Amino acid sequence: MARTTEGRRNDTAANLGFEAKLWQAADALRGSMDAAEYKHVVLGLIFLKYISDAFEEYHSQLEREPYADPEDPDEYRAVNIFWVPPEARWSYLKANARQPTIGKLVDDAMIAIERDNPSLKGVLPKDYARPALDKRRLGQLIDLITNIDLGDEENRSKDILGRVYEYFLSQFASAEGKKGGEFYTPRCVVRVLVEMLAPYRGRVYDPCCGSGGMFVQSERFIEAHGGRIGDISIYGQESNYTTWQLCKMNLAIRGIDGQIAHGDTFHNDRFPDLRADYILANPPFNMKDWGGELLRDDRRWKFGTPPVGNANFAWVQHMIYHLAPTGFAGFVLANGSMSSNQAGEGEIRRNIVEADLVDCMVALPDKLFYTVQIPACLWFIARDKKRGRGMEGKPLRDRSGEVLFIDARQMGVMVDRTHRELTEEEIRKIADTYHNWRGDGPGEYQDVPGFCKAATLEEIRRHGYVLTPGRYVGVPPSEEDDEPFEEKMARLVAELREQMAEAEKLDKAIWRNLEELGYGRFREL
């Protein structure tokens, strides 16, 4: 049963404090501008404020050192701080925030930063001078962002900017509705994927990386478990150019170095030879216009040619193709992928199951996504169930011929009228169940009726290769009934007699009222 957030606010990402107030103030300045357009205005300025804060702090430090030159770009590059030329520094923009030329000044700042920092080339928004952008509101937005410290050392250690950026991404996704979902996966869903896959070291790949949330959470996972960020290499691809820009900025503000390519993953795979140790993804659900008619004989379709009208199993096979020999993949798909038999999808799913690649299936609760209301699920693929290493390098047990099913549909708390989030405890429960089952968890695995079940391939065959967890986990046991049978029957009979007596009284009262109104003749009908 779904719960409300009353008394549980600390368990979700909704309890953020100043980020929400900052969003409300920024959103008030949007006016009639569409959220999709406004998104780049705000996030570009936040990014600019961040790198300027970091620059100014180190600039002040260099001014106090006798032999340092605070205007030498190499001083900053040596410590992985972006060089900010004078015309791009926040103090300069702040001083000119009320000028009618502020739009052009911001554009010039973005151009100057890209010129002097090659890793940001083509990444920053440069459309602040356009007539449609209200320059008075732009100046007010600059004043608003001026009041928060983002890039100094103290706030970098707290990931203040990361929190603001992530919160704004989620709010824009919510404001845009369906249009915003292509670049933002709810944090709790990413957390489930990351906690289950446990990407400690190796190559991490997202073929439809959106704003980069999978990578951010992977780095947080490593930090939380005492690992080293340099132990993973990041690869991502995104087809939407403006979303690709968001991803590059999102990673840059956290100092995450990754190879993020722009282009259509199906038709212009930028990493054709990559074999990833971990793949995490949230592909567009039921994508219709993906150009499948041009890829009928593609070498990635080892388990069957995906239908032209739905890219779900094209994404699945693309990810399997890019897995290393002992690699793992975890990804989000629409629920239909677990049972559909249309256009050959059932045959492709059968072939993947028979190849013993499916490791775990998780049914998610509804209302988790900002973009779609259709239910979703998580697929987990293991290239080799006989070997591999998991949490903290523990060897995994041989899971050949088994699939774990987890039904999490009853989990989550409603954070507002339309959106649900999984709590920290629920994420931990799902992840621990998976790790216990595969042999690298904190405890022993046991089937739990109504929640989880380890099924054999033979059981899956009997169910026609349908992978819906509800088919396998059964129903939870009813509450234990301690009332003796004789007493229970006596109580039920007494309640029935009482209800019948009340019904008879009501019946007499109705007829009495009808007779008083002159309708007594209806009794004879």
WOTAFEN-V722310 format. One record per pair of residues at least 6 apart in sequence whose C-alpha atoms are under 7 Angstrom apart, sorted by the first residue. I is the first residue (numbers start at 0). J is the second residue. D is the distance in whole Angstrom. If there is no record, write none. Layout:
BEGIN
I;J;D, I;J;D
END
This chain:
BEGIN
0;409;6, 1;409;6, 1;410;7, 1;411;6, 1;412;6, 2;412;5, 2;413;6, 3;412;5, 3;413;5, 4;412;6, 4;413;6, 4;414;6, 8;14;6, 10;422;5, 10;423;6, 11;420;7, 11;422;5, 11;423;7, 13;414;7, 18;163;6, 18;166;7, 22;167;7, 25;140;7, 28;136;6, 29;37;7, 34;171;6, 34;174;6, 34;175;6, 35;175;6, 38;171;7, 39;124;7, 43;123;7, 43;124;6, 45;144;7, 46;248;7, 46;252;7, 48;89;6, 49;149;5, 49;150;5, 50;81;6, 50;150;6, 51;83;7, 51;88;6, 51;89;6, 52;149;6, 52;150;5, 52;151;6, 53;80;7, 53;150;5, 53;151;5, 54;80;7, 54;81;7, 54;82;7, 54;83;7, 56;151;6, 58;69;5, 61;67;6, 61;68;7, 61;69;5, 62;69;6, 72;82;6, 75;81;6, 75;82;6, 76;82;7, 81;116;7, 82;115;7, 82;116;7, 83;112;6, 84;111;7, 84;112;7, 86;108;6, 87;108;4, 87;109;7, 87;111;7, 87;112;7, 93;141;7, 93;142;7, 95;101;6, 96;138;4, 96;141;7, 97;135;7, 97;138;5, 99;134;6, 101;134;7, 102;127;5, 102;128;4, 102;134;7, 103;127;6, 103;128;5, 105;127;6, 106;125;5, 106;126;6, 106;127;6, 106;128;7, 109;123;6, 109;125;6, 113;119;5, 113;120;5, 122;244;5, 122;247;7, 123;244;7, 149;155;7, 149;159;6, 149;160;5, 161;253;7, 168;183;7, 169;183;7, 171;179;7, 172;179;4, 172;180;6, 172;183;7, 172;369;6, 173;369;5, 176;369;6, 176;370;5, 177;370;4, 177;371;6, 179;370;7, 180;369;6, 180;370;5, 181;209;6, 181;283;7, 182;209;4, 182;210;5, 182;242;6, 183;209;6, 183;210;6, 184;212;7, 185;368;6, 187;420;6, 187;421;6, 189;213;6, 190;216;7, 191;426;6, 191;430;7, 192;329;6, 193;216;7, 193;217;6, 194;430;6, 195;430;5, 195;433;7, 196;327;7, 196;329;7, 197;389;7, 197;390;6, 198;217;6, 198;277;6, 199;221;6, 200;230;5, 200;231;5, 201;230;6, 201;231;5, 201;232;6, 201;276;6, 202;231;6, 202;232;5, 202;233;6, 202;275;5, 202;276;5, 202;277;6, 203;231;7, 203;232;6, 203;233;5, 203;234;6, 203;275;6, 203;276;6, 203;277;5, 203;278;6, 204;233;6, 204;234;5, 204;235;6, 204;275;6, 204;277;6, 204;278;5, 204;279;6, 205;234;7, 205;235;5, 205;236;7, 205;278;6, 205;279;5, 205;280;5, 206;235;6, 206;236;5, 206;237;7, 206;264;6, 206;280;7, 207;235;7, 207;236;6, 207;237;5, 207;280;6, 207;281;7, 207;282;6, 208;235;6, 208;236;6, 208;237;6, 208;280;7, 209;237;6, 209;242;6, 209;243;7, 209;246;6, 210;242;6, 210;243;7, 210;245;5, 210;246;4, 210;249;7, 211;246;5, 211;249;7, 211;250;7, 213;279;7, 218;228;6, 221;227;6, 221;228;7, 232;257;7, 233;257;5, 233;258;6, 234;257;6, 234;258;5, 234;259;6, 235;258;6, 235;259;5, 235;260;6, 236;259;6, 236;260;5, 236;261;6, 236;262;7, 236;264;7, 237;243;6, 237;260;7, 237;261;5, 237;262;6, 237;263;7, 238;261;6, 238;262;4, 238;263;5, 240;261;7, 243;261;6, 260;269;7, 273;321;6, 274;321;5, 274;322;5, 274;323;5, 275;321;6, 275;322;5, 275;323;5, 275;326;6, 276;322;6, 276;323;5, 276;325;7, 276;326;4, 276;327;6, 277;326;6, 277;327;5, 277;328;6, 278;327;6, 278;328;4, 278;329;6, 279;328;6, 279;329;5, 279;330;6, 280;329;7, 280;330;5, 280;331;7, 281;330;6, 281;331;5, 282;331;7, 284;311;7, 284;332;6, 284;333;6, 285;309;5, 285;310;6, 285;311;6, 286;309;5, 286;310;5, 286;311;7, 287;308;5, 287;309;5, 287;310;6, 288;308;7, 289;310;7, 291;307;5, 292;307;6, 295;304;6, 299;316;6, 299;317;6, 299;320;6, 300;316;6, 302;347;5, 302;350;6, 302;351;6, 303;347;5, 305;312;6, 305;313;6, 305;344;7, 306;342;6, 306;343;7, 311;336;7, 322;382;7, 324;382;6, 324;383;7, 325;382;5, 325;383;5, 325;387;6, 326;381;6, 326;382;6, 327;380;6, 327;381;5, 327;382;6, 328;379;6, 328;380;5, 328;381;7, 329;377;7, 329;378;6, 329;379;4, 329;380;6, 330;377;6, 330;378;5, 330;379;7, 331;375;7, 331;376;6, 331;377;5, 331;378;6, 332;375;6, 332;376;6, 332;377;6, 333;374;6, 333;375;4, 333;376;6, 334;374;6, 334;375;5, 334;376;6, 337;465;6, 337;466;5, 337;467;6, 338;465;5, 338;466;6, 338;467;7, 339;345;6, 349;464;6, 355;399;7, 355;400;6, 356;380;5, 356;381;5, 356;382;6, 357;379;6, 357;380;5, 357;381;6, 357;402;6, 358;379;5, 358;380;5, 358;381;6, 358;402;5, 358;403;6, 359;378;6, 359;379;5, 359;402;5, 359;403;5, 359;404;6, 360;377;6, 360;378;5, 360;379;6, 360;403;6, 360;404;5, 360;405;6, 360;468;7, 361;376;6, 361;377;5, 361;378;7, 361;404;6, 361;405;5, 361;406;6, 361;407;7, 361;468;7, 362;375;7, 362;376;5, 362;377;7, 362;405;6, 362;406;5, 362;407;5, 362;408;6, 362;468;6, 363;375;6, 363;376;5, 363;407;5, 363;408;5, 364;374;7, 364;407;6, 364;408;4, 364;409;6, 364;410;6, 364;411;7, 365;372;7, 365;374;5, 366;372;6, 366;417;6, 366;418;5, 366;419;5, 367;418;6, 367;419;5, 367;420;6, 384;397;6, 384;398;5, 384;399;6, 385;396;7, 385;397;4, 385;398;6, 385;399;6, 386;395;6, 386;397;6, 387;394;6, 387;395;6, 388;394;4, 388;395;5, 389;395;6, 389;439;6, 390;439;6, 393;439;6, 395;437;6, 395;438;5, 395;439;6, 396;437;6, 396;438;5, 398;437;7, 400;455;6, 400;456;5, 401;453;6, 401;454;6, 401;455;5, 401;456;6, 402;453;6, 402;454;5, 402;455;6, 403;452;6, 403;453;4, 403;454;6, 404;451;5, 404;452;5, 404;453;6, 404;468;5, 404;472;7, 405;450;6, 405;451;4, 405;452;7, 405;468;6, 406;450;5, 406;451;6, 406;468;6, 406;469;6, 407;450;7, 410;421;7, 411;419;6, 411;420;5, 411;421;4, 411;422;6, 412;419;5, 412;420;5, 412;421;6, 413;419;4, 413;420;6, 414;420;7, 431;440;6, 431;441;7, 432;444;7, 434;440;4, 435;441;6, 435;442;6, 435;443;6, 435;444;5, 436;444;5, 446;452;5, 446;453;7, 448;472;6, 448;473;6, 448;474;6, 448;475;5, 448;476;7, 449;472;5, 449;473;5, 449;474;4, 449;475;4, 450;472;6, 451;472;5, 452;471;6, 452;472;5, 459;465;7, 513;519;6
END
